[in-house]
Amino acid sequence: MTTIMVNNNPFEDSNINTDNSLKELENLVNEYLTKSDHVITDIIVDENIIENKNEEITLGQDISNFNSIEFKSKPRVEIAFETLDSCICYINELNGRIHELVSLYRTNKQDEANALFVEVTTILDLFVQLMSKIQRIFAQSLGLKKGKQSIELELNLLEVIKQLVPARQKNDMIMLCDLLEYELIANLDQWKNQIIPSLQSLKK
């Protein structure tokens, strides 16, 4: 019989059948953890953590194929703080790519620049989504409303991203480089030096 544990405690649910897939079991555990605002961080089968590359194959197998299944979880707000801690390094790396992009445009290396431009704008979009999600979790878990400065910076960042595309399409290198080197980096620096430290202080 398969042993099923959640955070070192036995997990029982009337909906569990031996022919359930591990994915179906994961969904049941997620429902159970939602009550305490936790999310799954690791799934351990027969003492081996499921790696991303094997996740789809393993989750498709029946529960009965394993001797033991253990789920580890953390509070969503704790994961949000951990993600926030990595955001400053994320911004530093992004700023480095923006400087590289400006250099490529100014030396007329259009093909390399255009490829990096797509990468930078994609990362920027993900950054906006990430910060919004973190602040939404803080609002739900800590009752913290998004601050005025944060809203203004987010709107400004979206506006800069919006202006970048037509500037590149028009081949307006002066405007494009100014937006990247001054507007964009200044915005990201405010996230790094003001908003993120302010949010990190909530952990104390």
C-alpha positions in Angstrom: 0.0 0.0 0.0 1.2 3.5 -0.9 2.1 5.8 2.0 0.9 9.4 1.3 2.2 12.2 3.5 1.8 16.0 3.5 4.5 17.9 5.4 5.4 14.7 7.4 1.7 14.0 8.3 -0.4 11.2 6.8 -2.8 12.4 4.2 -6.2 10.8 3.9 -9.1 11.7 1.5 -12.2 9.7 0.7 -11.7 10.5 -3.0 -8.3 8.8 -3.2 -8.3 5.5 -5.2 -5.2 3.4 -6.0 -5.9 3.9 -9.8 -5.8 7.7 -9.4 -2.8 9.3 -11.1 -0.3 11.2 -9.1 -1.6 14.3 -10.9 -5.1 13.7 -9.5 -3.6 13.2 -6.1 -1.7 16.5 -6.4 -5.0 18.2 -7.2 -6.6 16.8 -4.0 -3.6 17.9 -1.9 -3.8 21.4 -3.5 -7.4 21.7 -2.5 -6.5 20.6 1.1 -3.6 23.1 1.3 -5.7 26.0 0.0 -7.5 26.1 3.3 -4.2 27.1 5.0 -3.1 29.3 2.1 -0.2 26.9 1.3 1.1 25.7 -2.0 3.1 22.6 -3.0 6.8 23.2 -3.3 8.1 19.6 -3.8 6.7 16.2 -4.6 8.8 13.3 -3.4 8.1 9.8 -4.7 10.0 6.8 -3.2 12.4 9.4 -1.6 13.2 11.1 -4.9 12.2 14.7 -5.7 10.4 15.0 -9.0 12.5 17.2 -11.3 10.9 19.5 -13.9 12.1 17.4 -16.8 10.4 14.3 -15.4 7.4 16.0 -14.0 4.8 15.3 -16.7 5.7 11.6 -17.1 5.8 10.9 -13.4 2.5 12.8 -12.6 0.8 10.7 -15.2 1.5 7.4 -13.4 -0.9 5.7 -11.0 -0.4 6.2 -7.3 -0.1 2.4 -6.9 3.2 2.5 -8.8 4.9 4.1 -5.8 5.7 2.9 -2.3 5.7 6.4 -0.8 4.5 9.8 -1.9 5.3 13.0 0.1 4.2 16.5 -0.6 6.1 19.5 0.9 4.4 22.9 1.0 5.0 26.5 2.2 2.7 29.4 2.8 2.1 31.5 -0.3 3.2 34.6 1.5 6.6 33.0 2.4 7.1 32.0 -1.3 6.2 35.6 -2.3 8.9 36.9 0.1 11.5 34.4 -1.3 10.6 35.5 -4.8 10.9 39.2 -3.8 14.4 38.6 -2.4 15.6 37.4 -5.8 14.1 40.4 -7.6 17.0 42.8 -7.0 19.4 40.4 -8.6 16.9 40.0 -11.4 16.7 43.8 -12.0 20.6 44.1 -11.9 20.8 41.4 -14.6 18.0 43.1 -16.6 19.8 46.5 -16.4 23.0 44.8 -17.7 21.1 43.5 -20.7 19.5 46.9 -21.3 23.0 48.5 -21.4 24.1 45.8 -23.8 21.1 46.4 -26.0 21.8 50.2 -26.1 25.4 49.4 -27.1 24.3 47.1 -29.9 21.9 49.7 -31.3 24.5 52.5 -31.1 27.1 50.3 -33.0 24.4 49.5 -35.6 24.4 45.7 -34.8 20.7 45.5 -35.8 20.2 41.8 -35.9 21.8 41.1 -32.5 20.0 44.1 -31.0 16.6 43.1 -32.4 17.0 39.6 -30.9 18.0 41.0 -27.5 15.2 43.6 -27.7 12.6 40.8 -27.9 14.2 39.1 -24.9 14.3 42.3 -22.8 10.7 43.2 -23.5 9.5 39.7 -22.7 11.4 39.7 -19.4 10.0 43.2 -18.6 6.5 41.9 -19.2 7.1 39.0 -16.9 8.6 41.3 -14.3 5.4 43.4 -14.2 3.3 40.2 -13.9 5.5 38.9 -11.1 5.4 42.1 -9.0 1.6 42.3 -9.5 1.3 38.8 -8.3 3.5 39.3 -5.2 1.6 42.4 -4.2 -1.7 40.6 -4.8 -0.6 37.9 -2.4 0.5 40.5 0.2 -3.0 42.1 -0.2 -4.7 38.8 0.4 -2.4 37.5 3.2 -1.3 40.6 4.9 -4.1 43.1 4.0 -1.6 45.3 2.3 -3.0 47.5 -0.4 -0.8 48.4 -3.4 0.9 51.8 -2.7 0.5 54.9 -4.8 4.2 54.9 -5.8 4.0 51.3 -6.8 1.0 51.9 -9.0 2.6 54.9 -10.7 5.8 53.0 -11.3 3.9 50.1 -12.8 1.9 52.4 -15.1 5.1 54.2 -16.1 6.9 50.9 -16.8 4.0 49.7 -19.0 4.0 53.1 -20.8 7.8 52.9 -21.5 7.4 49.3 -22.9 4.5 50.6 -25.0 6.7 53.4 -26.5 9.6 51.1 -27.2 7.9 49.1 -29.9 6.9 52.0 -32.2 10.4 53.6 -31.7 12.0 50.4 -32.9 9.6 50.0 -35.8 10.3 53.6 -36.9 14.1 52.9 -36.5 14.3 56.0 -34.2 17.5 55.0 -32.5 17.8 58.2 -30.5 14.4 57.8 -28.9 14.8 54.1 -28.5 18.1 54.4 -26.7 16.9 57.3 -24.5 13.9 55.2 -23.5 16.0 52.2 -22.7 19.0 54.0 -21.0 17.2 56.6 -19.0 13.4 56.0 -18.7 13.5 52.2 -18.3 16.6 51.9 -16.1 15.4 54.8 -13.9 12.1 53.0 -13.4 13.7 49.7 -12.6 16.1 51.4 -10.1 13.2 52.8 -8.2 11.7 49.3 -7.9 15.1 48.1 -6.7 15.9 50.9 -4.3 12.4 51.8 -2.9 9.5 49.5 -3.6 11.2 46.1 -3.1 13.0 47.1 0.1 9.7 48.5 1.4 8.0 45.2 0.7 10.9 43.2 2.2 10.5 45.1 5.4 7.1 43.6 5.9 8.7 40.2 6.6 10.1 41.6 9.9 
